[in-house]
């Protein structure tokens, strides 16, 4: 249920919640795999892993014990490849912009709290003309520790001059819900996100499940 007073801010995870980054993340992955003479991975396989970051994607192919030592260098290669095409196909999920506009029209700030590195996050939000609309952007390396630790949530609230208990957080991974609830934010699951068939979001103890972005309105107090 919405808080007793007007929602102070709404924060979003990035990959799989605010922006559909899977096409560009998967494209970068498959270019790296091709370079290393590995079979490319179809979207149906890599899409559920996008929210879990570059290492999770690389481990779809480089999973043997012998590959472990290569992973740091492969991650740097992947990030470089991804950076060059970070906004080729990435776009806001359908109906997300309508939710953002409604927040803006009601003077409720919104921001991004993600486990994507800050530099890459800003590169993407700049390309999609979102940066200036945000009250804050907190990446994986912006705070001392990334989600599920509460550090990013507290930093976002500090930068936005709001109390966590008056805020809403939307994400598509268990760590998002854990991080949001650790600071008493209303924490909601983005059902349109990159949730794998083997995951059990019903066990995440979220405050709500959103089939579509507009469903967030029932948890946001606009006045």
C-alpha positions in Angstrom: 0.0 0.0 0.0 1.2 3.6 -0.6 2.8 5.5 2.3 0.7 7.8 4.4 2.3 10.9 2.9 3.3 11.9 -0.7 5.9 9.7 -2.2 9.2 11.5 -1.9 11.0 9.8 -4.8 10.8 6.7 -7.0 14.0 4.9 -7.8 14.6 2.3 -10.6 17.0 -0.4 -11.3 18.4 0.0 -14.9 18.9 -3.2 -16.8 15.7 -5.1 -17.0 13.6 -2.5 -15.2 14.0 1.0 -16.8 15.8 0.1 -20.0 15.8 -3.0 -22.2 19.6 -3.3 -22.6 19.6 -7.0 -23.5 20.1 -6.5 -27.3 23.3 -4.5 -26.8 24.6 -6.6 -23.9 24.0 -9.8 -25.8 25.5 -8.3 -29.0 28.7 -7.4 -27.1 28.8 -10.9 -25.6 28.5 -12.6 -28.9 31.1 -10.5 -30.5 33.5 -11.5 -27.8 32.6 -15.2 -28.1 33.1 -15.0 -31.9 36.5 -13.5 -31.4 37.4 -16.4 -29.1 35.9 -19.0 -31.5 33.1 -19.9 -29.2 29.5 -20.5 -30.3 27.2 -17.5 -30.1 24.4 -17.6 -27.5 20.8 -17.0 -28.4 18.8 -14.2 -26.8 16.5 -16.7 -25.1 19.5 -17.9 -23.1 21.4 -14.6 -22.4 18.4 -12.4 -21.8 17.6 -13.7 -18.3 21.2 -13.2 -17.3 21.6 -9.6 -18.3 20.5 -8.2 -14.9 23.2 -10.3 -13.3 26.0 -8.5 -15.1 29.0 -9.1 -17.3 30.4 -12.1 -15.4 27.1 -13.9 -15.5 26.9 -13.4 -19.2 30.5 -14.6 -19.8 30.0 -17.7 -17.7 27.3 -18.8 -20.1 30.2 -19.9 -22.3 33.3 -19.6 -20.2 32.1 -21.9 -17.4 34.8 -24.6 -17.1 37.3 -24.5 -14.3 40.0 -23.8 -16.9 38.2 -20.6 -17.9 38.2 -19.0 -14.4 41.6 -17.4 -14.8 40.5 -15.8 -18.1 37.4 -14.1 -16.7 38.9 -10.8 -15.5 40.5 -10.1 -18.9 37.4 -11.3 -20.7 35.3 -9.0 -18.6 37.4 -6.0 -19.6 37.1 -7.1 -23.2 33.4 -7.4 -22.9 33.0 -4.0 -21.3 35.1 -2.4 -24.0 33.0 -4.1 -26.6 29.7 -3.1 -24.9 30.8 0.5 -24.5 31.3 0.9 -28.2 27.7 -0.1 -28.9 25.9 0.7 -25.7 22.9 2.4 -27.2 22.6 0.8 -30.6 19.3 -0.9 -29.7 18.7 -0.3 -26.0 15.5 1.6 -25.2 13.1 2.3 -22.4 10.7 -0.5 -21.8 7.2 0.1 -23.2 5.1 2.5 -21.1 8.0 3.4 -18.8 8.2 6.9 -20.2 4.5 7.4 -19.4 5.2 6.5 -15.8 8.3 8.9 -15.7 6.2 11.7 -17.2 3.5 11.2 -14.6 6.1 11.4 -11.8 7.5 14.6 -13.3 4.1 16.2 -13.8 3.4 15.5 -10.1 6.8 16.9 -8.9 8.0 13.5 -7.7 11.7 13.0 -8.5 12.9 9.7 -9.9 16.4 8.3 -10.1 18.4 5.2 -11.0 20.2 2.8 -8.6 22.0 0.1 -10.6 24.8 -2.4 -10.3 26.0 -1.3 -13.7 29.3 0.7 -13.5 28.5 4.4 -13.2 30.5 5.4 -16.3 28.6 3.0 -18.5 25.3 4.0 -16.9 25.9 7.7 -17.6 27.0 6.9 -21.2 23.7 5.1 -21.7 21.5 7.6 -20.0 23.2 10.4 -21.9 22.5 8.6 -25.2 18.8 8.2 -24.3 18.5 11.8 -23.0 17.6 10.6 -19.5 20.5 12.0 -17.4 19.1 15.5 -16.9 15.7 14.0 -16.0 17.1 12.0 -13.0 17.3 13.3 -9.5 20.4 11.0 -9.1 22.2 8.1 -10.7 24.0 5.6 -8.5 26.1 2.9 -10.1 27.8 -0.2 -8.9 31.0 1.8 -8.0 29.4 5.0 -6.9 28.8 3.9 -3.3 31.3 1.9 -1.2 29.3 -1.3 -1.8 26.8 -2.4 -4.5 23.3 -3.9 -4.1 22.1 -5.9 -2.2 24.0 -3.8 0.4 22.0 -0.7 1.5 24.9 1.7 0.7 23.6 2.6 -2.8 20.0 3.2 -1.6 21.2 5.5 1.2 23.5 7.4 -1.1 20.6 7.9 -3.6 18.4 9.3 -0.9 21.1 11.5 0.5 21.7 13.0 -2.9 18.0 13.4 -3.5 17.4 14.9 -0.1 14.6 12.3 0.7 14.0 9.7 3.4 14.2 6.1 2.3 10.9 5.2 4.1 9.1 7.7 1.8 10.4 6.2 -1.4 9.6 3.4 -3.8 12.1 1.2 -5.5 11.4 -1.0 -8.6 13.8 -3.7 -9.7 13.8 -7.1 -11.4 16.3 -9.0 -9.3 16.3 -10.4 -5.7 19.1 -8.1 -4.7 17.0 -5.1 -5.7 14.2 -6.2 -3.3 16.8 -7.0 -0.6 18.5 -3.6 -0.9 15.2 -1.6 -1.0 13.7 -3.4 1.9 16.9 -3.0 4.0 16.2 0.7 4.1 12.4 0.4 4.4 11.6 1.5 0.8 8.5 0.1 -0.8 10.1 -2.5 -3.0 8.4 -3.7 -6.2 9.3 -6.4 -8.7 9.3 -5.4 -12.4 7.6 -8.4 -13.9 8.6 -7.4 -17.4 12.3 -7.7 -16.5 15.0 -10.3 -16.9 13.6 -12.8 -14.4 14.8 -16.3 -15.3 12.5 -19.4 -15.3 14.6 -20.9 -12.4 14.1 -17.9 -10.2 11.4 -17.7 -7.5 10.3 -14.0 -7.2 7.3 -15.1 -5.0 9.9 -15.9 -2.3 11.6 -12.5 -2.5 9.0 -11.0 -0.1 8.6 -7.9 -2.2 5.8 -5.4 -1.4 4.3 -5.9 -4.8 4.5 -7.4 -8.3 4.1 -5.2 -11.4 2.9 -6.7 -14.6 3.4 -3.4 -16.4 4.9 0.0 -15.4 1.5 1.6 -14.8 0.9 -0.9 -12.0 3.4 1.1 -10.0 0.8 3.9 -9.6 -1.1 1.9 -7.0 2.0 2.1 -4.7 2.8 5.7 -5.4 1.1 8.5 -3.4 0.9 11.5 -5.7 -0.6 13.9 -3.2 
